Amino acid sequence: MTLLTTDRLILRPPAARDFPGYRDFYMSDRSRHAHGPLSEDQAWYAFCVEMAHWPMRGFGMFTLLTQAEPETPIGLVGPWFPADWPEPEIGWLLWPGAEGRGYADEAARACLTHAFGHLGWDTAVSYIAPENAPSAKLAEKLGAHPDPDAKAPKPGLDVWRHDPALWHEAA
């Protein structure tokens, strides 16, 4: 099992026990920048896709936990490349109450190092809704830049391109 750790965080593949937090996030307005809100049924199917991504691709979004509370998921962060995506993505979703503490930044850095190192990626993007200023700010902080010529998986998303040189060195 792939497990990443940082000073404050644990990143592990999603498990069935993580569904309640995922469901609650996707049924709330907080998910509006991530193709939500969804019904409970839609959230269930979307979560099943998250879990199936791992055996299908050999990687996927990680459930994000703190070292202080290792049984309480606070979001999903990591590599994501479903069949209909034009490019591999590093994405982040934080549950309510987890934002503003630097968790997404810390986890995304670990995931970028993992993707460009262990997974051998030579490119990665983050797809961000233009009105999602906090995510755009994080992408910029991670060294990404807008790529207006890149294709997005769905209309209306900005493509932020990560610089592999920053992460190959960190790997």
Accessible surface in RSA format (square Angstrom, percent):
REM  Atomic radii and reference values for relative SASA: ProtOr
REM  Chains: A
REM  Algorithm: Lee & Richards
REM  Probe-radius: 1.40
REM  Slices: 20
REM RES _ NUM      All-atoms   Total-Side   Main-Chain    Non-polar    All polar
REM                ABS   REL    ABS   REL    ABS   REL    ABS   REL    ABS   REL
RES MET A   1   178.43  92.4  91.93  60.8  86.51 206.0  79.86  67.9  98.58 130.6
RES THR A   2    41.59  29.6  31.01  31.4  10.58  25.2  14.42  19.4  27.17  41.1
RES LEU A   3    91.15  50.8  65.35  46.8  25.80  64.9  65.35  45.9  25.80  69.4
RES LEU A   4    30.44  17.0  27.97  20.0   2.47   6.2  30.44  21.4   0.00   0.0
RES THR A   5    82.86  58.9  56.99  57.8  25.87  61.7  23.75  31.9  59.11  89.4
RES THR A   6    31.50  22.4  14.75  15.0  16.75  39.9  26.77  36.0   4.73   7.2
RES ASP A   7   141.88  99.4 111.27 110.7  30.62  72.4  33.83  79.6 108.05 107.8
RES ARG A   8    94.59  39.7  91.58  46.7   3.01   7.2  57.80  79.0  36.79  22.3
RES LEU A   9     0.00   0.0   0.00   0.0   0.00   0.0   0.00   0.0   0.00   0.0
RES ILE A  10    29.68  16.9  29.68  22.1   0.00   0.0  29.68  21.4   0.00   0.0
RES LEU A  11     0.00   0.0   0.00   0.0   0.00   0.0   0.00   0.0   0.00   0.0
RES ARG A  12    19.83   8.3  19.83  10.1   0.00   0.0  14.97  20.5   4.87   2.9
RES PRO A  13    22.49  16.4  19.50  17.8   2.99  10.9  19.50  16.1   2.99  18.6
RES PRO A  14    13.01   9.5   0.33   0.3  12.67  46.1   0.33   0.3  12.67  78.8
RES ALA A  15    22.72  20.9  19.90  30.7   2.82   6.4  22.72  32.0   0.00   0.0
RES ALA A  16    75.86  69.7  64.36  99.3  11.50  26.2  65.90  92.8   9.96  26.4
RES ARG A  17   154.14  64.7 125.59  64.0  28.55  68.0  73.85 100.9  80.30  48.7
RES ASP A  18     5.15   3.6   4.06   4.0   1.09   2.6   4.78  11.3   0.36   0.4
RES PHE A  19    22.82  11.4  22.82  14.1   0.00   0.0  22.82  13.8   0.00   0.0
RES PRO A  20    62.80  45.8  62.80  57.2   0.00   0.0  62.80  51.8   0.00   0.0
RES GLY A  21    21.73  26.8   0.00   N/A  21.73  26.8  16.04  44.0   5.69  12.7
RES TYR A  22     4.73   2.2   4.73   2.7   0.00   0.0   0.89   0.7   3.84   4.7
RES ARG A  23    60.26  25.3  60.26  30.7   0.00   0.0   4.01   5.5  56.25  34.1
RES ASP A  24    81.75  57.3  72.58  72.2   9.17  21.7  31.28  73.6  50.47  50.3
RES PHE A  25     6.94   3.5   6.24   3.9   0.70   1.8   6.39   3.9   0.55   1.6
RES TYR A  26    18.21   8.5  18.21  10.4   0.00   0.0   3.76   2.8  14.45  17.8
RES MET A  27    90.71  47.0  65.85  43.6  24.86  59.2  62.68  53.3  28.04  37.1
RES SER A  28    35.35  29.9  27.71  37.0   7.64  17.6  35.35  75.3   0.00   0.0
RES ASP A  29    91.14  63.8  83.85  83.5   7.29  17.2  37.39  88.0  53.76  53.6
RES ARG A  30    86.58  36.4  73.06  37.2  13.52  32.2  23.75  32.5  62.83  38.1
RES SER A  31     0.08   0.1   0.00   0.0   0.08   0.2   0.08   0.2   0.00   0.0
RES ARG A  32   126.89  53.3 107.79  54.9  19.10  45.5  36.10  49.3  90.79  55.0
RES HIS A  33    41.75  22.8  25.16  17.5  16.59  42.4  22.02  22.7  19.73  23.0
RES ALA A  34    15.07  13.9  10.75  16.6   4.32   9.8  13.84  19.5   1.24   3.3
RES HIS A  35    91.69  50.1  65.71  45.7  25.98  66.5  56.59  58.3  35.10  40.8
RES GLY A  36    17.25  21.3   0.00   N/A  17.25  21.3   0.83   2.3  16.43  36.8
RES PRO A  37    76.62  55.8  54.58  49.8  22.04  80.1  54.85  45.3  21.77 135.3
RES LEU A  38    36.97  20.6  29.01  20.8   7.96  20.0  31.94  22.4   5.03  13.5
RES SER A  39    56.21  47.5  44.71  59.7  11.50  26.5  48.89 104.1   7.33  10.3
RES GLU A  40    84.68  48.6  81.74  61.8   2.95   7.0  22.15  42.8  62.54  51.1
RES ASP A  41   101.71  71.2  99.34  98.9   2.37   5.6  20.48  48.2  81.23  81.0
RES GLN A  42    97.61  54.6  93.27  68.2   4.34  10.3  30.43  64.8  67.18  51.0
RES ALA A  43     0.00   0.0   0.00   0.0   0.00   0.0   0.00   0.0   0.00   0.0
RES TRP A  44   127.51  51.2 127.51  61.7   0.00   0.0 108.69  58.0  18.83  30.5
RES TYR A  45   148.94  69.5 147.85  84.1   1.09   2.8 100.74  75.7  48.20  59.4
RES ALA A  46    29.09  26.7  20.65  31.9   8.45  19.2  26.83  37.8   2.26   6.0
RES PHE A  47     4.00   2.0   4.00   2.5   0.00   0.0   4.00   2.4   0.00   0.0
RES CYS A  48    48.93  37.0  44.49  49.6   4.44  10.4  24.42  61.9  24.51  26.4
RES VAL A  49    81.12  53.4  78.96  71.5   2.16   5.2  80.52  70.0   0.61   1.6
RES GLU A  50    11.82   6.8  11.66   8.8   0.16   0.4   0.39   0.7  11.44   9.3
RES MET A  51    66.03  34.2  58.39  38.6   7.64  18.2  52.01  44.2  14.02  18.6
RES ALA A  52    46.89  43.1  42.14  65.0   4.75  10.8  46.53  65.5   0.36   1.0
RES HIS A  53    10.24   5.6   5.57   3.9   4.67  11.9   9.95  10.3   0.29   0.3
RES TRP A  54    31.13  12.5  27.89  13.5   3.25   7.6  28.34  15.1   2.79   4.5
RES PRO A  55   112.61  82.1  72.16  65.8  40.45 147.0  84.83  70.0  27.78 172.6
RES MET A  56   158.12  81.9 125.72  83.2  32.40  77.1  93.54  79.5  64.57  85.5
RES ARG A  57    97.22  40.8  72.54  37.0  24.69  58.8  20.40  27.9  76.82  46.6
RES GLY A  58    52.91  65.2   0.00   N/A  52.91  65.2  33.37  91.6  19.54  43.8
RES PHE A  59    18.80   9.4  18.80  11.6   0.00   0.0  18.80  11.4   0.00   0.0
RES GLY A  60     0.00   0.0   0.00   N/A   0.00   0.0   0.00   0.0   0.00   0.0
RES MET A  61     9.82   5.1   9.74   6.4   0.07   0.2   9.35   8.0   0.47   0.6
RES PHE A  62     0.00   0.0   0.00   0.0   0.00   0.0   0.00   0.0   0.00   0.0
RES THR A  63     1.15   0.8   1.15   1.2   0.00   0.0   1.07   1.4   0.08   0.1
RES LEU A  64     0.00   0.0   0.00   0.0   0.00   0.0   0.00   0.0   0.00   0.0
RES LEU A  65     2.02   1.1   2.02   1.4   0.00   0.0   2.02   1.4   0.00   0.0
RES THR A  66    15.46  11.0  15.46  15.7   0.00   0.0  12.37  16.6   3.09   4.7
RES GLN A  67    76.65  42.9  60.30  44.1  16.35  38.9  24.61  52.4  52.04  39.5
RES ALA A  68    93.99  86.4  56.36  87.0  37.63  85.6  68.08  95.9  25.91  68.6
RES GLU A  69   104.11  59.8  99.68  75.4   4.43  10.5  32.02  61.9  72.09  58.9
RES PRO A  70    60.50  44.1  54.32  49.5   6.18  22.5  54.32  44.8   6.18  38.4
RES GLU A  71   133.40  76.6 112.84  85.4  20.56  49.0  60.53 117.1  72.87  59.5
RES THR A  72    67.44  48.0  65.75  66.7   1.69   4.0  45.95  61.7  21.49  32.5
RES PRO A  73    29.19  21.3  21.56  19.7   7.63  27.7  21.56  17.8   7.63  47.4
RES ILE A  74    24.00  13.7  23.59  17.6   0.41   1.0  24.00  17.3   0.00   0.0
RES GLY A  75     0.23   0.3   0.00   N/A   0.23   0.3   0.00   0.0   0.23   0.5
RES LEU A  76     2.86   1.6   2.86   2.0   0.00   0.0   2.86   2.0   0.00   0.0
RES VAL A  77     0.00   0.0   0.00   0.0   0.00   0.0   0.00   0.0   0.00   0.0
RES GLY A  78     0.00   0.0   0.00   N/A   0.00   0.0   0.00   0.0   0.00   0.0
RES PRO A  79     0.00   0.0   0.00   0.0   0.00   0.0   0.00   0.0   0.00   0.0
RES TRP A  80    32.21  12.9  32.21  15.6   0.00   0.0  23.72  12.6   8.49  13.8
RES PHE A  81    51.61  25.8  51.61  32.0   0.00   0.0  51.61  31.3   0.00   0.0
RES PRO A  82    21.31  15.5  16.70  15.2   4.61  16.7  21.25  17.5   0.06   0.4
RES ALA A  83   102.61  94.3  66.69 102.9  35.92  81.7  68.93  97.1  33.68  89.2
RES ASP A  84   103.41  72.4  77.97  77.6  25.43  60.1  49.09 115.5  54.32  54.2
RES TRP A  85    30.45  12.2  21.55  10.4   8.90  20.9  21.72  11.6   8.73  14.2
RES PRO A  86    50.87  37.1  14.79  13.5  36.08 131.2  27.26  22.5  23.61 146.7
RES GLU A  87    30.55  17.5  30.18  22.8   0.36   0.9  18.63  36.0  11.92   9.7
RES PRO A  88    17.74  12.9  17.74  16.2   0.00   0.0  17.74  14.6   0.00   0.0
RES GLU A  89    14.74   8.5  14.74  11.2   0.00   0.0   0.03   0.1  14.71  12.0
RES ILE A  90     0.00   0.0   0.00   0.0   0.00   0.0   0.00   0.0   0.00   0.0
RES GLY A  91     9.89  12.2   0.00   N/A   9.89  12.2   9.89  27.2   0.00   0.0
RES TRP A  92    29.56  11.9  14.47   7.0  15.09  35.4  12.24   6.5  17.32  28.1
RES LEU A  93    26.61  14.8  22.49  16.1   4.13  10.4  26.61  18.7   0.00   0.0
RES LEU A  94    18.74  10.4  13.92  10.0   4.82  12.1  13.92   9.8   4.82  13.0
RES TRP A  95    21.73   8.7  21.73  10.5   0.00   0.0  21.73  11.6   0.00   0.0
RES PRO A  96    86.17  62.8  64.04  58.4  22.13  80.5  64.99  53.7  21.18 131.6
RES GLY A  97    44.82  55.3   0.00   N/A  44.82  55.3  36.72 100.8   8.11  18.2
RES ALA A  98     5.18   4.8   2.48   3.8   2.70   6.1   4.81   6.8   0.38   1.0
RES GLU A  99    79.75  45.8  68.89  52.1  10.86  25.9  44.06  85.2  35.69  29.1
RES GLY A 100    85.63 105.6   0.00   N/A  85.63 105.6  42.28 116.0  43.35  97.1
RES ARG A 101   138.24  58.0 120.13  61.2  18.11  43.1  36.37  49.7 101.88  61.7
RES GLY A 102    37.51  46.3   0.00   N/A  37.51  46.3  28.02  76.9   9.49  21.3
RES TYR A 103    25.44  11.9  24.81  14.1   0.63   1.6   2.81   2.1  22.63  27.9
RES ALA A 104    12.14  11.2  11.36  17.5   0.78   1.8  11.36  16.0   0.78   2.1
RES ASP A 105    19.58  13.7  18.59  18.5   0.99   2.3   4.90  11.5  14.68  14.6
RES GLU A 106    37.16  21.3  31.44  23.8   5.72  13.6  27.06  52.3  10.10   8.2
RES ALA A 107     0.00   0.0   0.00   0.0   0.00   0.0   0.00   0.0   0.00   0.0
RES ALA A 108     0.00   0.0   0.00   0.0   0.00   0.0   0.00   0.0   0.00   0.0
RES ARG A 109    88.68  37.2  88.15  44.9   0.52   1.2  39.69  54.2  48.99  29.7
RES ALA A 110    22.10  20.3   9.84  15.2  12.26  27.9  18.54  26.1   3.56   9.4
RES CYS A 111     0.00   0.0   0.00   0.0   0.00   0.0   0.00   0.0   0.00   0.0
RES LEU A 112     0.00   0.0   0.00   0.0   0.00   0.0   0.00   0.0   0.00   0.0
RES THR A 113    36.46  25.9  35.61  36.1   0.85   2.0  29.26  39.3   7.20  10.9
RES HIS A 114    15.60   8.5  10.02   7.0   5.58  14.3   9.82  10.1   5.78   6.7
RES ALA A 115     0.00   0.0   0.00   0.0   0.00   0.0   0.00   0.0   0.00   0.0
RES PHE A 116     3.49   1.7   0.00   0.0   3.49   9.1   0.00   0.0   3.49  10.0
RES GLY A 117    28.78  35.5   0.00   N/A  28.78  35.5  13.26  36.4  15.52  34.8
RES HIS A 118   142.92  78.1 105.65  73.4  37.26  95.3  68.56  70.7  74.35  86.5
RES LEU A 119    46.84  26.1  18.95  13.6  27.89  70.1  22.34  15.7  24.50  65.9
RES GLY A 120    55.48  68.4   0.00   N/A  55.48  68.4  27.91  76.6  27.57  61.8
RES TRP A 121    26.07  10.5  20.57  10.0   5.51  12.9  16.49   8.8   9.58  15.5
RES ASP A 122   112.61  78.9 100.51 100.0  12.11  28.6  36.01  84.8  76.60  76.4
RES THR A 123    37.30  26.5  36.69  37.2   0.61   1.4  33.29  44.7   4.00   6.1
RES ALA A 124     0.00   0.0   0.00   0.0   0.00   0.0   0.00   0.0   0.00   0.0
RES VAL A 125     0.00   0.0   0.00   0.0   0.00   0.0   0.00   0.0   0.00   0.0
RES SER A 126     1.58   1.3   1.58   2.1   0.00   0.0   1.58   3.4   0.00   0.0
RES TYR A 127    20.56   9.6   2.66   1.5  17.90  46.6   2.66   2.0  17.90  22.1
RES ILE A 128     8.23   4.7   5.55   4.1   2.68   6.5   8.23   5.9   0.00   0.0
RES ALA A 129     8.50   7.8   7.35  11.3   1.14   2.6   7.35  10.4   1.14   3.0
RES PRO A 130    78.92  57.5  52.97  48.3  25.95  94.3  56.01  46.2  22.92 142.4
RES GLU A 131   120.72  69.3  92.55  70.0  28.17  67.1  61.20 118.4  59.52  48.6
RES ASN A 132    23.22  16.0  23.10  22.3   0.13   0.3   0.13   0.3  23.10  22.3
RES ALA A 133    67.68  62.2  61.68  95.2   6.01  13.7  65.52  92.3   2.16   5.7
RES PRO A 134   101.50  74.0  89.96  82.0  11.54  42.0  95.65  79.0   5.85  36.4
RES SER A 135    16.66  14.1  14.78  19.7   1.89   4.3   3.42   7.3  13.24  18.6
RES ALA A 136    22.19  20.4  21.72  33.5   0.47   1.1  22.10  31.1   0.09   0.2
RES LYS A 137   153.32  74.8 148.52  91.1   4.80  11.4  94.75  85.3  58.57  62.4
RES LEU A 138    20.60  11.5  17.24  12.3   3.36   8.4  19.98  14.0   0.62   1.7
RES ALA A 139     0.00   0.0   0.00   0.0   0.00   0.0   0.00   0.0   0.00   0.0
RES GLU A 140   114.04  65.5 104.22  78.8   9.82  23.4  26.69  51.6  87.35  71.3
RES LYS A 141   128.05  62.5 101.57  62.3  26.48  63.0  69.85  62.9  58.19  62.0
RES LEU A 142     1.99   1.1   0.00   0.0   1.99   5.0   1.47   1.0   0.52   1.4
RES GLY A 143    31.79  39.2   0.00   N/A  31.79  39.2  20.43  56.1  11.36  25.4
RES ALA A 144     6.37   5.9   0.00   0.0   6.37  14.5   0.00   0.0   6.37  16.9
RES HIS A 145    93.92  51.3  93.36  64.9   0.56   1.4  67.63  69.7  26.29  30.6
RES PRO A 146    75.44  55.0  66.51  60.6   8.94  32.5  66.51  54.9   8.94  55.5
RES ASP A 147    27.87  19.5  24.41  24.3   3.46   8.2   4.71  11.1  23.16  23.1
RES PRO A 148   126.50  92.2  86.10  78.5  40.40 146.9 100.10  82.6  26.40 164.1
RES ASP A 149   140.71  98.6 104.73 104.2  35.98  85.1  36.11  85.0 104.61 104.3
RES ALA A 150    23.06  21.2   0.55   0.8  22.51  51.2   9.82  13.8  13.24  35.1
RES LYS A 151   153.73  75.0 141.81  87.0  11.92  28.4  93.05  83.8  60.68  64.6
RES ALA A 152    22.97  21.1   9.65  14.9  13.32  30.3   9.65  13.6  13.32  35.3
RES PRO A 153    29.06  21.2   0.57   0.5  28.49 103.5   3.05   2.5  26.01 161.7
RES LYS A 154    75.84  37.0  73.83  45.3   2.01   4.8  47.58  42.8  28.26  30.1
RES PRO A 155   139.63 101.8 108.99  99.4  30.64 111.4 120.92  99.8  18.71 116.3
RES GLY A 156    60.13  74.1   0.00   N/A  60.13  74.1  42.36 116.3  17.76  39.8
RES LEU A 157    28.56  15.9  14.09  10.1  14.48  36.4  14.18  10.0  14.38  38.7
RES ASP A 158    60.00  42.0  56.30  56.0   3.69   8.7  11.48  27.0  48.52  48.4
RES VAL A 159     8.06   5.3   2.92   2.6   5.14  12.4   2.92   2.5   5.14  14.0
RES TRP A 160    26.77  10.7  26.77  13.0   0.00   0.0  25.41  13.5   1.36   2.2
RES ARG A 161    50.89  21.4  50.89  25.9   0.00   0.0  32.47  44.4  18.43  11.2
RES HIS A 162     0.53   0.3   0.00   0.0   0.53   1.4   0.00   0.0   0.53   0.6
RES ASP A 163    53.97  37.8  50.66  50.4   3.31   7.8  13.02  30.6  40.95  40.8
RES PRO A 164    41.81  30.5  41.81  38.1   0.00   0.0  41.81  34.5   0.00   0.0
RES ALA A 165    54.45  50.1  47.51  73.3   6.95  15.8  53.28  75.0   1.18   3.1
RES LEU A 166    82.74  46.1  71.12  50.9  11.62  29.2  72.39  50.8  10.35  27.9
RES TRP A 167    15.34   6.2  15.34   7.4   0.00   0.0  15.34   8.2   0.00   0.0
RES HIS A 168    89.28  48.8  74.10  51.5  15.17  38.8  53.87  55.5  35.41  41.2
RES GLU A 169   148.93  85.5 113.44  85.8  35.49  84.5  51.83 100.2  97.10  79.3
RES ALA A 170    60.57  55.7  26.46  40.8  34.11  77.6  37.92  53.4  22.65  60.0
RES ALA A 171    71.98  66.2  14.70  22.7  57.28 130.3  39.39  55.5  32.59  86.3
END  Absolute sums over single chains surface
CHAIN  1 A     8469.7       6514.8       1954.9       4928.1       3541.6
END  Absolute sums over all chains
TOTAL          8469.7       6514.8       1954.9       4928.1       3541.6
